[in-house]
Amino acid sequence: MEDVQKHSVHTLIFRSLKRTHDLFVSNQGNLPEIDDSLEKLRRSIKAKDSYGLVLDRAVKIGEARKASGAQTPGDTSLAITDGSAADSGSGAGSLVKYNAGGRPAEKTAPLVTGTHTSLVRASLANSNGDKSANGTTASNLQLIPKKAPSIPKPKWHAPWKLSRVISGHLGWVRCIAVEPGNEWFATGAGDRVIKIWDLASGKLKLSLTGHVSTVRGVAVSSKHPYLFSCGEDRQVKCWDLEYNKVIRHYHGHLSAVYSLALHPTIDVLATSGRDSTARIWDMRTKANVHTLTGHTNTVASVVAQATNPQIITGSHDSTVRLWDLAAGKSVCTLTNHKKSVRSIVLHPSLYMFASASPDNIKQWRCPEGNFVQNISGHTAIVNCMAANNDGVLVSGGDNGTMFFWDWRTGYNFQRFQAPVQPGSMDSEAGIFAMCFDQSGTRLITAEADKTIKVYKEDDEASEESHPVNWRPELLKRRKF
C-alpha cells in the first residue's frame, strides 16, 4: 500500500482556500447578464407607476402626430446663433449651416463675435442641396467655444502686523465683541470671567463674574446699555452695563451654548449650542419665541441680519441653514461642506456671507444662499472668521494660523502663524475668535495662549514693497 504524502497544515489550508477560490470566486466580480424581457418589464412597471396618469395622453399625442405627418420634436436639428430674439422668430438671424461632412456650407448672415452663444432648434433643410446622400437632413453640430471666464485681479491690501498683546485672562479666550461706539471691547474666557478692555490703550476696565463655566459668546447691544453672554453652563445672561449686574436670564438650552447674535433692528436674541438647536429669545420678556430645529449636531455658529435670511446657522453636521425668522422654519439647507462648519461671517456691506470648514471656506449670496466660490488653502480647523468693509476676509485656525483673503477674488495675500505668549507651549497656538473693530482698521483675536492680540495694517507697506503675486493660470475655481 502506497504511503500518503504528508503535508504541513499550512499547505493543506492554502490548497483548500485555493480550491474554494477557484470554485466560487472566479466569476464573482462579473455582473449577471441583462435579460431584455425583464428590462422591458421593469421599464413598463416604472412608467406605469410614475407616469400612469398621463401615459395614455402621450400615446394619443404620438398617434395624432403620426396621422397628421407632423415633425416630431426629435427630428428638428440644432444650429448656433448669436442668441438674438430675431433668430427664433423669423429665422433671419445669424445662422451657421453645416453639411454632412461637418464643414460650413454657407452662412446666411455674419455671426456676431461675442462671448454669448446659444443653441436653438432650426431646420437646416433647404432647396440648395443641404441633404446628405441618403436624403436625411444634416444635423452635425459644431459648438463655438465661449471665452473662459476671466478671474478679476485682486485689490491690493496692506499686510497686517501685530500691534499689541493683552494678557489678563486665566483660561482660553473664547469670544470677543466690540461695542458700537468703538471705545471698548468685551472678551469671555475659560476662567468664567467676562472682561471689558479699553480699545485704545488695551487696559482692563472691568471684570464681570457670574458664569459657572466657560464663557463662549458675548455681544453688545447697539440700542440698549446691555451686554449679552452665553456659556457652557447652559446660561444666557443679559448684563445691564449701567449697574454691571445681570438683569435677565434666558432659560431653555439643554446643553452648552456656543454662540449668540443680536438682531440689528428688532429686540430679539439668537443663541445656538450643543443641543443641536438655535433659539430665538424676546430680549425684554425672556420668552423663547422660536426653537429652530433641524440640525443633527452641535450648532457652532449663528448670525443675524436685518434682511432675509435673518438667521443663518452653521453646524457640526456640515450643513448651513437659512431660517425664516417670522415662521421659525428652515427655508434652505446648504450641504456643500464635507466637514463641520464652525464659523459663519456676514459681509458688512455686500449682501453675502461666508462659511468656514476644514475642507475650505465657501462664499454665498443672499437671500437664496447661491454658491459664489470656494476659498481654498487654509488647511486647518477654521474656528473663526472676520470681514471688513475694505474686502478683507480673515480666517483663524485651531493651530494658530491666520490667513488674510481678498473677499472678491479669494486671493490669499498674507498668512502667518500667530506667536504664542512667552512661556506657553507651541501647542497652545490656537485662535478661537476674531473680529474687526467698528472702523475695520484693527483686528482683535482671542487665543488659546490666554491672550488677546490686536493687529493693524502696516502703514509703511506699499504696492511696490508688497506686490500682489497674482498668477491667474494657477487659480482654478472648483465649481461645487
C-alpha positions in Angstrom: 0.0 0.0 0.0 1.4 3.4 -1.1 2.0 5.9 1.7 0.0 9.1 1.6 2.3 12.1 1.2 2.1 14.2 4.4 1.9 17.9 4.0 2.0 20.7 6.6 -1.3 22.1 7.9 -0.4 25.4 6.3 -0.1 23.8 2.9 -3.3 21.9 3.3 -5.2 25.1 4.4 -3.7 27.0 1.5 -4.8 24.3 -1.0 -8.3 24.2 0.4 -8.5 28.0 0.1 -7.3 27.9 -3.5 -9.9 25.2 -4.4 -12.7 27.2 -2.7 -11.5 30.4 -4.6 -11.4 28.6 -7.9 -14.9 27.2 -7.3 -16.7 30.3 -6.1 -14.7 33.5 -6.6 -13.6 33.1 -10.2 -16.6 34.9 -11.7 -17.6 36.8 -8.5 -16.8 40.2 -10.0 -18.8 39.7 -13.2 -22.2 41.3 -13.5 -25.1 39.0 -14.3 -26.3 39.0 -17.9 -29.1 41.5 -18.7 -32.3 39.9 -19.6 -34.1 42.0 -22.2 -37.6 40.8 -21.4 -37.1 41.6 -17.7 -35.6 45.0 -18.5 -38.7 45.9 -20.7 -40.9 44.7 -17.9 -39.1 46.8 -15.3 -39.4 49.9 -17.6 -43.1 49.4 -18.2 -43.8 49.0 -14.5 -41.7 52.1 -13.7 -43.6 54.1 -16.4 -47.0 53.0 -15.2 -46.0 53.7 -11.6 -44.6 57.2 -12.3 -46.5 58.4 -15.3 -49.6 56.2 -15.3 -52.0 59.2 -15.2 -50.5 60.8 -18.3 -49.2 57.7 -20.2 -52.3 57.3 -22.4 -52.1 61.0 -23.2 -48.6 60.7 -24.5 -49.6 57.7 -26.7 -52.6 59.6 -28.1 -50.4 62.7 -29.0 -47.8 60.4 -30.7 -50.6 58.7 -32.8 -52.1 62.1 -33.7 -48.7 63.4 -34.8 -48.2 60.3 -37.0 -51.6 60.6 -38.5 -51.1 64.3 -39.4 -47.5 63.7 -40.6 -46.1 66.5 -38.4 -42.5 66.6 -37.5 -41.7 65.1 -34.1 -39.6 67.2 -31.7 -36.6 64.8 -32.1 -36.4 65.4 -35.8 -35.5 69.0 -35.7 -31.8 69.8 -35.9 -29.7 72.3 -34.0 -27.9 75.4 -35.2 -25.9 78.0 -33.5 -27.0 81.6 -33.4 -25.9 84.7 -31.5 -28.9 84.3 -29.2 -30.8 87.4 -30.5 -34.6 87.4 -30.5 -34.8 87.7 -34.2 -33.3 84.3 -34.7 -36.1 82.3 -33.2 -38.9 84.3 -34.7 -38.1 85.0 -38.3 -35.1 82.8 -38.9 -33.3 85.8 -40.3 -30.6 85.9 -37.6 -27.0 84.9 -37.8 -27.4 81.2 -38.6 -24.5 78.9 -39.5 -25.3 75.9 -41.6 -23.3 72.7 -41.9 -23.3 70.0 -44.5 -22.9 66.3 -43.8 -19.1 66.5 -43.9 -19.1 68.7 -40.9 -17.7 71.8 -42.7 -19.6 75.0 -43.0 -21.6 75.1 -46.2 -22.7 78.7 -46.1 -23.7 81.5 -43.7 -27.0 83.2 -44.1 -25.7 86.2 -42.1 -22.4 87.1 -40.4 -22.1 85.5 -36.9 -21.8 88.1 -34.1 -18.5 87.6 -32.4 -19.1 87.8 -28.7 -18.9 85.7 -25.6 -22.7 84.8 -25.7 -23.7 81.9 -27.9 -26.9 79.9 -27.7 -28.3 76.8 -29.2 -31.7 76.9 -30.9 -33.7 74.3 -32.8 -33.8 75.1 -36.5 -34.5 73.2 -39.7 -31.3 73.1 -41.9 -33.0 71.6 -45.0 -33.4 73.9 -47.9 -33.5 73.8 -51.7 -29.8 74.3 -52.1 -28.9 70.7 -51.6 -28.2 70.6 -47.9 -29.1 67.0 -47.8 -26.7 64.1 -47.5 -26.5 61.2 -49.9 -29.2 59.1 -48.2 -31.6 62.1 -48.1 -31.6 62.8 -44.4 -31.2 66.3 -43.1 -27.6 67.0 -41.9 -27.6 67.7 -38.2 -23.9 67.8 -37.3 -23.4 70.3 -34.6 -20.3 72.3 -34.1 -20.0 74.4 -30.9 -18.4 77.8 -30.9 -16.4 77.9 -27.6 -17.1 80.6 -25.1 -14.3 82.6 -23.8 -13.0 81.3 -20.5 -14.3 83.5 -17.6 -11.5 85.9 -16.6 -10.7 85.9 -12.9 -10.6 89.6 -11.8 -7.3 90.9 -10.5 -7.4 91.1 -6.7 -7.4 94.5 -5.0 -4.2 95.4 -3.2 -4.4 95.2 0.6 -1.8 96.4 3.1 -0.3 93.5 5.1 -1.3 93.3 8.8 1.1 93.2 11.7 0.8 92.6 15.4 0.4 95.8 17.4 -0.5 94.8 20.9 -0.8 91.7 23.1 -3.2 91.9 26.1 -3.0 89.3 28.8 -5.2 89.1 31.9 -7.5 86.0 31.4 -6.6 82.8 33.3 -8.1 80.5 30.6 -8.5 80.1 26.9 -10.1 83.3 25.5 -13.2 82.1 23.6 -15.1 85.2 22.4 -14.9 88.9 21.6 -17.4 91.7 20.9 -16.6 95.3 20.1 -19.1 97.9 21.4 -20.9 100.1 18.8 -19.1 103.3 20.0 -15.7 101.7 19.3 -14.3 102.7 22.7 -14.1 99.3 24.4 -14.5 95.6 23.7 -15.5 92.6 25.8 -14.0 89.1 26.0 -15.1 85.9 27.6 -12.8 83.0 28.6 -12.4 79.6 30.1 -11.8 81.3 33.5 -15.6 82.1 33.6 -15.0 85.8 33.6 -16.1 88.5 31.1 -13.6 91.3 30.9 -14.1 94.8 29.4 -11.0 96.3 27.8 -10.2 99.8 26.6 -9.7 99.6 22.9 -7.2 102.5 22.5 -4.9 101.6 25.5 -5.6 97.9 26.0 -6.1 98.4 29.7 -8.7 96.4 31.8 -11.7 98.5 32.7 -14.0 95.9 34.3 -14.4 92.2 35.1 -17.9 90.6 35.3 -18.3 87.3 37.2 -21.4 85.2 37.2 -21.0 82.3 34.8 -20.0 79.0 36.4 -18.4 77.5 33.2 -16.5 78.7 30.1 -18.0 81.8 28.5 -18.4 81.0 24.8 -20.2 84.1 23.4 -20.6 87.8 24.0 -22.5 90.5 22.2 -23.1 94.2 22.9 -26.4 95.8 22.0 -26.4 98.9 19.8 -29.7 100.2 21.1 -29.6 99.4 24.8 -26.8 99.6 27.5 -26.8 95.8 27.6 -24.2 93.1 27.2 -25.3 89.5 26.5 -23.3 86.4 27.2 -23.6 82.7 26.9 -21.6 79.8 28.1 -21.0 76.1 28.6 -23.2 76.3 31.8 -26.3 76.5 29.5 -26.9 80.0 30.7 -27.7 83.1 28.6 -27.4 86.3 30.6 -28.2 89.9 30.0 -26.0 92.4 31.8 -27.0 96.0 32.5 -23.8 98.0 31.9 -25.1 100.9 33.9 -25.2 98.8 37.1 -22.8 96.0 35.9 -25.3 93.4 37.0 -27.2 90.5 35.5 -30.8 91.6 35.0 -32.2 88.8 32.9 -31.6 85.1 32.3 -32.9 83.2 29.3 -33.6 79.5 30.2 -34.2 76.8 27.7 -31.0 75.4 26.2 -30.4 71.7 27.2 -26.6 71.8 26.8 -23.7 74.2 26.4 -24.5 77.4 24.5 -21.7 78.1 21.9 -22.8 81.2 20.0 -25.1 84.2 20.2 -26.1 87.0 17.9 -28.3 90.1 18.3 -30.7 91.1 15.6 -29.8 94.6 14.3 -33.3 96.0 14.1 -35.7 94.2 16.4 -35.2 93.3 20.1 -34.6 89.6 19.7 -31.6 87.5 20.6 -30.4 84.3 18.8 -28.4 81.6 20.5 -27.2 78.2 19.4 -25.4 75.3 21.1 -24.7 71.7 21.7 -28.3 70.7 21.9 -28.5 70.9 18.0 -30.9 73.8 18.1 -30.8 77.6 17.7 -33.2 79.5 19.9 -34.8 82.9 19.4 -35.5 84.9 22.5 -37.5 88.1 23.1 -35.0 90.4 24.7 -37.5 92.0 27.1 -39.9 89.2 28.1 -37.2 86.4 28.1 -39.7 84.3 26.1 -38.3 81.5 23.9 -40.1 82.8 20.7 -38.8 80.0 18.4 -36.7 76.9 18.7 -35.0 76.3 15.3 -34.7 72.6 15.0 -33.3 70.7 12.0 -29.6 70.4 12.6 -28.4 66.9 13.7 -25.3 68.0 15.6 -23.9 71.0 17.6 -24.8 74.4 16.1 -21.4 76.1 16.4 -22.3 79.5 14.9 -25.3 81.7 14.5 -25.5 85.2 12.8 -28.4 87.6 12.4 -29.1 90.3 9.9 -31.9 92.8 9.1 -32.7 91.3 5.7 -33.7 87.8 4.7 -32.5 85.3 5.6 -32.5 87.0 9.0 -30.9 84.0 10.8 -28.1 81.8 9.4 -26.6 78.9 11.3 -23.6 76.6 10.8 -23.3 73.2 12.4 -21.0 70.3 13.0 -23.4 68.2 10.9 -21.5 70.0 8.0 -24.6 72.0 6.9 -25.5 75.7 6.8 -29.2 76.6 7.3 -31.0 79.8 6.4 -34.1 80.5 8.6 -37.3 82.4 8.2 -37.4 84.3 11.4 -41.2 85.1 11.3 -42.2 81.4 10.7 -39.3 79.9 12.7 -38.6 77.4 9.9 -35.7 76.5 7.8 -36.0 77.8 4.2 -32.8 76.4 2.8 -30.1 73.9 3.8 -26.7 74.2 2.2 -25.0 70.8 2.1 -21.9 71.7 0.1 -19.4 71.4 3.0 -17.9 68.0 3.7 -16.9 68.7 7.3 -18.2 70.6 10.3 -19.0 74.3 9.8 -17.6 76.2 12.8 -17.9 79.8 11.7 -20.2 82.0 9.6 -19.5 85.6 8.9 -21.6 88.2 7.2 -20.0 90.8 4.9 -20.6 94.2 6.4 -21.8 95.9 3.2 -22.3 93.2 0.5 -25.4 91.0 0.6 -23.2 87.9 1.1 -21.9 85.6 3.8 -19.0 83.1 4.1 -18.9 79.8 5.9 -15.7 78.0 7.1 -15.0 74.4 7.4 -11.7 72.4 7.4 -12.2 71.5 3.7 -12.5 75.1 2.6 -14.2 78.4 3.0 -17.3 79.0 0.9 -18.9 82.2 -0.1 -22.7 82.5 -0.6 -25.1 85.1 -1.9 -28.2 86.0 0.0 -31.2 85.7 0.1 -31.3 82.2 -1.5 -27.9 81.1 -0.5 -26.5 80.8 -4.0 -22.9 79.4 -4.1 -20.4 82.0 -5.2 -16.9 80.5 -4.9 -14.6 78.3 -2.8 -11.6 79.9 -1.0 -9.2 77.0 -0.5 -5.8 76.9 1.1 -6.4 77.2 4.9 -5.8 73.5 5.7 -6.7 73.6 9.4 -9.8 73.5 11.5 -11.0 77.1 10.9 -12.6 78.2 14.2 -13.4 81.8 13.3 -13.6 84.4 10.5 -14.0 88.2 10.3 -14.6 90.6 7.4 -14.4 94.3 7.0 -15.6 96.9 4.5 -12.3 97.0 2.6 -12.9 93.5 1.4 -10.5 91.7 3.7 -11.6 88.3 5.0 -9.5 86.8 7.8 -9.7 83.2 8.9 -8.2 81.8 12.1 -7.2 78.2 12.6 -7.0 75.9 15.6 -3.3 75.6 15.0 -2.7 79.3 15.3 -2.5 80.1 11.6 -4.1 83.2 10.2 -5.0 83.7 6.6 -5.9 87.0 5.0 -8.0 86.9 1.8 -9.3 89.3 -0.7 -13.1 88.8 -0.4 -14.0 89.3 -4.1 -11.4 87.1 -5.7 -10.4 84.7 -2.9 -6.8 85.6 -3.3 -4.6 84.9 -0.2 -2.5 88.0 0.2 -1.0 87.2 3.7 -0.6 84.3 6.0 1.3 83.7 9.2 1.5 81.7 12.4 0.3 83.8 15.4 3.2 83.9 18.0 2.4 82.4 21.4 2.9 84.2 24.7 6.4 83.6 26.1 6.2 80.7 28.5 3.5 79.0 26.5 3.9 75.7 24.6 3.7 75.8 20.8 0.6 73.6 21.0 -1.2 76.4 22.8 -1.3 78.3 19.5 -4.9 78.4 18.5 -7.3 81.2 17.5 -10.9 80.8 18.9 -12.5 84.1 17.9 -11.7 87.3 16.0 -13.4 90.5 15.0 -12.7 93.8 13.4 -13.4 97.0 15.4 -16.1 99.3 14.1 -13.7 101.1 11.8 -12.3 97.9 10.2 -8.7 99.0 10.8 -7.9 96.9 13.9 -8.3 93.1 14.1 -8.7 91.6 17.6 -8.1 87.9 18.1 -8.9 85.6 21.1 -6.3 82.8 21.5 -5.5 79.6 23.3 -2.4 81.1 25.0 -4.8 83.1 27.2 -4.0 86.4 25.4 -5.9 88.9 23.2 -3.9 90.1 20.3 -4.6 93.3 18.3 -3.4 93.6 14.7 -3.3 96.7 12.5 -2.4 97.4 8.9 1.3 98.1 8.1 1.4 101.9 7.4 4.8 101.7 5.7 3.8 99.0 3.2 3.0 99.9 -0.4 2.2 98.1 -3.7 5.9 98.2 -4.6 7.1 96.8 -1.3 4.4 94.1 -1.1 3.2 93.4 -4.7 0.2 91.3 -5.5 1.6 87.9 -6.5 -1.3 87.2 -8.9 -1.0 84.2 -11.1 -4.4 83.5 -12.6 -3.2 80.5 -14.6 -2.8 78.7 -11.2 -6.2 79.7 -9.9 -8.8 77.2 -10.9 -12.1 77.7 -9.2 -13.7 74.4 -8.3 -17.4 74.6 -9.1 -19.1 72.5 -6.4 
